[in-house]
Structure formats: structure tokens, C-alpha cells
Amino acid sequence: MTNATSPRHRAGRPTREQAEARHGELLDTALELFLQNGFQMTTVEMIATRLGMTKRTVYARYPDKAALFLTAVQRAIEHRIVPRKVLESLDRGDLAETLEAIARLRINEVMTPEGLRLQHIINIESHRFPDIFSANYEQSAKPVLEFVADLLDRAVAAGRIAPTDTESAATAFMSMVVGGQVRSIVSGETPTAEEVDRKVHFTVHLLLDGLQPR
């Protein structure tokens, strides 16, 4: 006999954790299909069918395909954000070693399947949705640039490098040390760990040599 005082369980009703996991699966699948087919050719019906959902279920969350796309991209960007405490943990007390560690972290992020997928989506669809490029820069790249500029400010104050425009130097660091590697990776030329280490070491020291006090 059922205990009348116990709450009734709704059979089949997902828990909050299950619902969140299913939503994450929707966003991941949507991003994958947008990458495979392009935004224009991907339909909500295709995404729903891949997941065994109905279009009505998707539209209950998102008013249109663009809203779903932008949310999926935003979620991918958030997964690439490096917390400040992680950057601080890379500070070895040696400027060159710290910069090399930061560069490897950023490069390794792009080399993951999720990182590559996001980079490809931004490259392909930023002409249609320019805000995704800005969002990726502001949320993911800019905090790293600011951290590097802070490192360089401290090095200038300590007399280890010459006074310079540290924001521009941080931008040069990201372009020289990270940007070139990322472009090769996105084009399909995946380097080995040894190749990454060698190129990162070379370009970090090339940058710092140019910043030595004269």
C-alpha cells in the first residue's frame, strides 16, 4: 500500500542535473552540426532529429536558430576561459618560463577537439555574427593579455626589461608565440609537443631579447 504521506514521484520526469546535461548535449550537437553544414544549411529539425528531440522542445528554449547558435558558441567560449588563479599558478618567478607556460596553455586549448571546433566556427561564421569574434576576444583572450601585461609591468619595475608599452608587448607575445601556432593547427598542421616547446621557447626569448635594457 502506498504511503499517503510520501511525495508522489512523477515517472519519467528528469532531474535538474539530467535536464542540464540534456541541454548541454543540445548545445554541443548544435555546434557540431553548424560546423559541419554551416549556419545557413543547418536546420533546427536536423539538430532535434540528431538528438531524438522534437522541434517543439528546441523552440521551447530558443525562439529561433540564431539564438540557439549564439548560445552554443557562448557556451564553447566560456569553456575556454582560463581562470585568473590558473594563470597565477603558472607564474614561476621567471618571466621567460612563465610566458612559455602561458603560451603552451593557450596552444594546447586550441588543439583540443572543443577548441578546434570553436576556432573553426568563429573563422567561418564571424562574418555573419561578428559578435562571436568580439565575445571570444573579450572573454577568453583579453584576460590573458592583461595578465601578460601585468607580468611585463612588474618586470619593467624590477629593471629586468626596458620600459615599454606593455599592452603592445603583450599583444605581440600573443601574436608571435600563440597566433602563429594556432593558425597552423586550425589549418590542419598539428605540431608535436616537442615542436610546440621548441617554437614557444624560441619566440619567447626572441621577444624578451628585444625588451632587454640597453
Order of alpha helices (4+ residues) and beta strands (2+ residues): alpha-alpha-alpha-alpha-alpha-alpha-alpha-alpha-alpha-alpha-alpha-alpha
